[in-house]
Amino acid sequence: MTLLYQRRMSDARLEQFKQMAAEFPDSPMAHFSLGKLLLERREYAEAVKSLEAATRLDPQYAAALVSLGDAYAGAGQNPQAREVLTRAREVALAQSHPSLAEEIDERLSDLS
């Protein structure tokens, strides 16, 4: 695949996820999907907005919390990243996901 083709596919997915978030504003998954793609595109500020919406709608959404921490870190906002990732770790442990908690520990150590 060429880089141009990949970018066009990413742009099409971006529009699809934006539409999904607009049509289903109360869906944490819609905002998470959009935020995750924005994170992959390294559009950190926009990713933060979408992922904050997802975690506001579902504060126990561990994957969204982890991605939000990653977005904050990508944006250079390490204190916010640390705070969100610490919360994500607590949620992961409460949901019996010790492997996710370990993954979060690695992210937290990378912030130090």
FENZIVEN-V381403 format. One record per helix or strand. SS is the DSSP state (helix for helix, strand for strand). FROM is the first residue (numbers start at 1). LEN is the number of residues. If there is no record, write none. Layout:
ss;from;len
SS;FROM;LEN
SS;FROM;LEN
//
This chain:
ss;from;len
helix;3;21
helix;28;13
helix;44;14
helix;62;13
helix;78;17
helix;98;14
//
